[in-house]
Amino acid sequence: MSEMECFDTFFRELAYFYSLGATFAHKPGSEMSKEDESHDKAERWQIQHVLFPAMRHYLQPPKSLLDRDVVQIASLHDLYKVFERC
């Protein structure tokens, strides 16, 4: 399997993971059951505390991917500069 195919399948699975699933399909005004709320909370915890730290630590995308597909939309350092003046 080539590196390109590996990233393609990884990003497809990642997109599928973040796509709106059944737990997020409820209407904004409707109530969620306790079981759905618990599942939703567990899912969000797992994303925040397991998936993102693992990606930050282990994912090293190729330079071509960074040049073409990944765009920095904000810099924490620059945001602090902006809000320092307020």
C-alpha positions in Angstrom: 0.0 0.0 0.0 1.4 3.4 -1.0 1.6 6.3 1.4 -0.9 8.2 -0.7 -3.5 5.3 -0.4 -2.8 5.1 3.3 -3.6 8.8 3.9 -6.6 8.6 1.5 -8.2 5.8 3.5 -7.2 7.4 6.8 -8.8 10.7 6.0 -11.9 9.0 4.6 -12.4 7.1 7.9 -11.7 10.3 9.8 -14.3 12.2 7.8 -16.8 9.3 8.4 -16.0 9.4 12.1 -16.8 13.2 12.2 -19.8 13.1 9.9 -23.2 13.6 11.6 -24.2 10.2 12.9 -27.5 9.0 14.5 -26.6 10.6 17.9 -26.4 14.0 16.3 -29.5 13.6 14.1 -32.0 14.9 16.7 -33.7 18.2 16.1 -32.4 21.3 18.0 -35.6 21.8 20.0 -36.2 18.2 20.9 -35.1 16.3 24.0 -32.4 13.6 23.9 -32.9 10.5 26.0 -30.5 10.0 29.0 -28.8 7.1 27.1 -28.2 9.3 24.0 -26.9 12.1 26.2 -24.5 9.7 27.9 -23.3 8.3 24.6 -22.9 11.8 23.2 -20.9 12.9 26.2 -18.7 9.7 26.1 -18.1 10.3 22.4 -17.0 13.9 22.9 -14.7 13.0 25.8 -13.0 10.3 23.6 -12.5 12.7 20.7 -11.1 15.4 23.0 -8.9 13.3 25.3 -7.9 10.3 23.1 -8.2 11.0 19.4 -6.8 14.6 19.2 -3.9 14.0 21.5 -3.0 10.8 19.6 -3.2 12.7 16.3 -1.1 15.5 17.7 1.6 13.1 18.9 1.7 10.5 16.1 0.4 12.0 12.9 3.2 13.4 10.7 1.7 14.2 7.3 3.9 14.5 4.3 5.1 18.0 3.4 3.0 18.0 0.1 -0.2 17.5 2.2 0.7 20.5 4.4 1.5 22.7 1.4 -1.7 21.9 -0.5 -4.5 20.8 1.8 -3.9 22.1 5.3 -4.5 25.8 5.9 -3.8 27.7 9.1 -6.8 29.8 9.9 -5.6 31.4 13.2 -2.5 31.7 15.3 -3.0 31.7 19.1 0.0 34.0 19.5 -1.5 36.6 17.0 -5.0 36.3 18.7 -3.4 37.2 22.0 -1.9 40.3 20.4 -5.2 41.4 19.1 -7.1 40.8 22.3 -4.3 42.4 24.4 -5.3 45.8 23.0 -8.9 45.5 23.9 
